[in-house]
Amino acid sequence: MGAQGFIHALEVDGDKEVGLHSDTPVIMASVFKIPVLLELVKRAWDGDVDLQERIVVRPGDRVMGPTGLSAMLDDAEVSLRDLAFLMMSISDNTATDVVIRRLGLDKINQTLADLGLDNTVLVGDCNLLLSSLIEDLGLTGAEATVEWTKIDPATFAQCRSLKAEETTRTTPREMSNLLKMIWRDEAAHPGACAEARRILALQAWRDRLTSGFPDEVMVAGKTGTLPAIRNEVGVVAYPDGKRYAVAVFTKAQSYQWRRPPIDAAIGKTARMAVEHLRAESN
């Protein structure tokens, strides 16, 4: 399969945890949209923003991406709440950047620092991360025309967006702990955390974390994808009421865009980690 994995899993309502390379800095990719969501709902419950505020997104606001507003051609008027839904459910990059502009990147980073997540840093929005990738690869044009497998791996290795020390980053431990705080109403007002949980549960993708668990286990989370990077973090809730936060990050040795074996391995690894925690508590 040719990929390195980084994982951390913990009990939401206990103190047991398990991990591998849990404190290694990793590239977040679209996992960074979770802190954006948290800042939005936090500010809404603090009275600083109105989730029903309507924003007109115009063609000039579009950011590279295959989903949602990023793939649309005409003006769209959307509420902040629904922009957050698009950002999380289908990882809409344009929706994300509109929300970030409304909130301010510095405010998002300050909230992360206030929560003690000192190794989680957002260096820019989707447009910055993707445009720097295209620039570093010497490419032009739309993402759909990029033939990733024909690019020299040595060129990829020099990309700022693919270096944890230069791009938006975190550690598996910090992401699982952020999820734990959201699920325990400790990251913000309980109403804000409940709204974040509602939106996180609406993610459309089912080929990573969710693939490792049976139907009766509820999974809420967020994926992240860049060349060689495939991640997902989330919370799994069992019918017996026990809940577990899991963060799985991977970095492949090749830059193929489609990597079903790695997607499946994310789910399998998460399931193994959670089963280990469940066995320890019995």
N, C-alpha and C positions, 0 to 999 in steps of 0.2 A: 504493500500500500504506500510506503514511502512517506510517512508523516510523523512529526514529533507532537506529542500531546502534553497539555498542561491542564490540570484539573483540581478543583476543590469542591467538596460537598459537605454540607453540615445539616444538622437538625434545626429546623426553624424554632421549635419549641423546647430544645434541649441544648446540650453542650458538646455532643459528640461530633467529630469531624474526621474527614479523611482526604488525602490529596496526594498529588504528584507534581513536583515543580510548582507548588502553589504560590510561591512568592516571587516567581520569575516575571519580569515585565513582559507583557504580551500586547500585541496589536489588537485594538478593540474592533476595528471596522465598524459596522452598523450597530454593534452592541452599545456604542456610545449614545445611542438614542434613548436608552433608559435614563441616564442622568438628565437629558433634555426633558423627557416626560415628567420626571420627578420635580424639576424646577417649575414646570408649567403648572402642575396641580398644586404644588406648594404655594406659589404666588397667587393662584386663584383663591385658595382658602384663606390666604392672608389679606385678600381684597385688593391686590395690586393689579390683577388682570381679570378680565371677564371671559370665561370659556365660550360664551355665546357671541363674543365680538366677531364680526364678519370681516374677512379680508379678501380683497380681489387679487387673485394670482394671474398675472399676465404672461404671455409667451416669453417676454424678456426675463422673467423670473425663473424660468425653467433651469434645472440642474440635470446633468447627465444621470440617466437611470432608466431601467426598463419598466417601471411600474407607476401607477397612479398619475399624479399631476406631471411627473417628469416625462411621461409618454404622451401627454395630451397636447393639443395644438391651440386651443382657444382659451379665452378668458374664463376663469372659474371663480365664483364667490363661495368661500368656505368659512365656517366658523373655526375658531382656534381649537375647540374640542374635536371637531372632525378632522382637522389637520393632524392632531395628535393621533387619532385613530389610523389615518393613512400612514403616518410615520411608523407606527408600530406594527400594524396588521400586515402591510405589504412592503414595509421598509421604503416608503416613498421619500426620495432624497429632496425633492423640491419642497414638499410639505415640511420636512425637517428644517431646512434652511430658513423658511418663512418663520417658523416658530422660534428658531435661534435668534433671528433678527429682532423679533418682538421682545425676547427675554434678555438678550445680552450674554455673550459667551463668558464674560468675566463673572457674572452672577452665578452661572451654572458651576463654574470652577470653585467659586467661594462656598457654595452649598456643599460640594464634595469635601472641601477642606474642613468645613464646620462639622461634618459627619466623621471626621478622622480618616478619610480615605486619601491619604497623602500621596499615594502612588498612582492615583487615577487622575489624569490630566487630559483635558480636551484642548488641542492646539488650534482647531479651526472647525469650520462647518464642512458639509459634504462637498461643496464646490471647491474649497481649498484642497481637501484631501484628494479628490479625483482629478482636478486640473493639474495639480503638482505631479500626480502619477503619469498622466498623459504627457506632460512636459518632459519629465525625466526619461520617459520611454522614447521621446522624439516623435510622437504621433500627432496626428491631426484628425479632425472629423469626429463622427458620432461613435459612441461606444460599440454599437451594433456592428460596425465595420472592422473592429479591431480583431486581428487574428492572433490571439494570445500565444498559441503554441509555436508560432513562427518567430517569436521574439527571443533573442539570445538571453539565456538565464543570467549571464553576467550583467546584462543591462538591468534586468529586474532587481538584482541584488543591490544596485546603487540607488534605487528609488526611495525617496524620503518617506513615502506613505507605507513602505514595507520594512521600515526599521523602527523597532519599538522605542528606541531612544530619541527618535526625531518626530514621531507621529503621535496621534491620540492613543493613549495607552492606559493599562491597568494591570492588576494581577488577578489570578483566579480567586484568591482568598478575598480580596477586596470586593469583587463582584458578587460572590456568594453572600458576603456579609451585607452588602447594600440591599440585596434581595431580602435577606432576613429582616433587616430594618423596615423595609416596605411592608412586608407581610405581618410584622409585629406592631405596626403603627408607630414606629420609632423614628422614621425618616422625616416625617412631617405630621401635620394634623391628621387624625384618624380618617376624616372624610377625604383628604387629599390622597392618603395611602390607599383607601378603598377604590378611588377613581383610577389610580395607577394600576391596581390589581385588575380591575375590570377591563382596562384597555389591553394590558399585557396578555390577558386570557383570550384575546381576539386574534392573535397572530394566525395568519393563514398557512404558513409553512409547516409541513408535517413530516419532513424527511430526516430530521436530525434528532433532537431530544425526544420528541413524541414517538419516533419509530422504535424506541427502546422499551416502551411501557404499554401494558394492555389498556383496553378501552376504559376500564373502570378507574384508571388513574388519571387525574386531571393534570394537565401540563399548561403552564403559562410562561412565556419567555420571549426572547429576542435573539435572532440570528445575526451573524456578521460575516460578510464575504468580500474578499479581495483576491487578486491573484496569489495563489498558494496559501491563503488564509481562509479557514472555515471554522466558525465558532457558533456556539449557542450557550446562553445562560438562561436559567429559569427555575421555577419552583414546581415540584411535583407533589400532589396531594393524594394520599391513599384513602380508600373507603373507611379505614379505621380512624381517620382524623389526623394521622401523622403527616407532617409536611417537611420537605427537604429542599434546600436551595442548592443548586448544582451549577457550576461554571466550567465549561469545557472549551478550550482554545486549541487550535491545531495549526501547524505550519508544515506544508508539504514540501517535498524535495523537487517537485516539478510545478509548472505554472499552468497546467490544464485547467480550464474553467469548470468543467463538469467532473466531479469526483464522487460518484455515488458510494464507493466503499468507505470514504472518509465520513460522509454524511451518516452512513449507517453505524460507523464506529463511534461517532459522538453519542448516539443513542445507547449503544451497547455499553460503552464505558460509563455513562451516567447511570444506567441501570445497575451495573456491577457495584458502583460506589454507593448507591442508595441501599442496595440489598446488604452490603457490608454494614452500613449503619443500622439497618433494621435488625440484622442478626445480633449485633452488639447489644441492642436494647432489650433483647428477649432473654 
